[in-house]
Amino acid sequence: MLQPSHSSLQVAAAPAPRAPVRDRDQDAPWHTEAVCRRDEAGLFFAPSKEPTAARLSREEAAKRVCARCPVMVECREHALLQPEPYGVWGGLTAAERRVVLARRRRRDMELKKAARAAGRIAQAG
């Protein structure tokens, strides 16, 4: 997943149960433990002019790889914070990440609005 490739589609194995999160070496970056480092990078990034059916199949296969990854959450947060505009990261497609980001922005705005309202009530009270 770390480098796009336009090789042939590789089907991922069925997801294995997630291993419990263990203490990671603080000096090692999260992506050193990423399962996708051992898989076909082309699975995570779309080749140009990819037909819709092929894209959906490839994305589902990539998500199955992500589902068995011990650093899926870290990968997802990286992709949301960057934000990564392409590919499957942390089990989410670019479109799914845009939805998550929009929800986070909306939630943040609502929390700020509620905090301002509470501040006004406290001042008036």
N, C-alpha and C positions, 0 to 999 in steps of 0.2 A: 504494500500500500504506500510505501514511502516514495517510490519512484514510478510514475506512470509507464506502462508498456502497452503496446498494441498487439500482443501475441494472441494466440488462439485462446478460446474460452476453456477454463479448467473447472470442472465440477468439484465442489468441496464435499468433504465427507460429512456425515450427519454430526450435528453438534454434540460435543461431549459435555457432561455436567461441569459447571464452572467450579474451578478449584477455589478453596477459600483464599481470601487475600492474605498474603504473607508480607512480612516486612521486607521491603526492597532496599537494596543498596542505595543510599541517598546520593551517591556520586554517579550512579548509572542512570541515564535518561529512561523514561518510561518505555520508549519505543524499542529498547533492546529486548524486551520480553514480549513484543507483539507477535502474535501468531502469523500475521500476514507477512512477516519478514521471510517466512519459509514457504509462502504460497506464491502463485503467479500474480505479479503486480497488475497485469492486464485485467484481472478479475475485478479490481477496485476502481478502475478508470475506464471511461467509455472511449472506444475508438471513434474516429470521425464518421459521421453519417451512419451510426449504428441504428438498425431498425428497432422500433419500439419493443416488439416481442423479445428480441435478443437482449435488449437493455434490461428489461424487467427480469428475465431469467438470470442474467449475469449479476444484477444487483441482489437478487435473492440468494444466489450462491455466495456472494461476498458477505452478506449478512449472516449466513450460516457459519462462515469462518469467524466473523466478529463475535458471534454468540459463544464461542468456546475460548475466547481470548481473555487472559487474566488482566489485561490493561485496557479493556474496552471503555471503561468510564473515563480514564485519563485521555484516551484517544479522542473520545467524543468531545470532552471539554476543550482539548487542544483545537479541534476543528471548529468549535463554536466561538472560541476566543480569538482565533486568527482573523477573520473567519476563512476557512478553506472553501473556495468556490466550486470545486469539482470533486467527484469521486465519492466512494463510500468510506466514511470514517466513523469508528465507534458504533457501527451498526446502523448509521443513518445516511441517507442519500443527501445530496446538496439541497434538494427541494424540502426534504424533511427537516434539515437543519435550519432552513429559512423560516419554517413554521415555528420551530422551537425558539429561535431568536425573536421572532415577532411576539410570541407569547411572553417571553421574558421582558421585552421592552414594555409591553402593555401592563404586566404585573408590576414592574418597577414604577411606572407612571402612576398606577393606582395606589401603590404604597406611599409614594411621595405626596399625592393628593390627600390621602387619609392623614398623613403626618401633619400636613399644613392645616387641615381642618381641626385636628386635635389640638394643635398649637393655638389656633384662634379661639377655640372653646376654652382652653386653659387660661388664656389672657382675659377673656370676657368674664370668666367665672369667679 
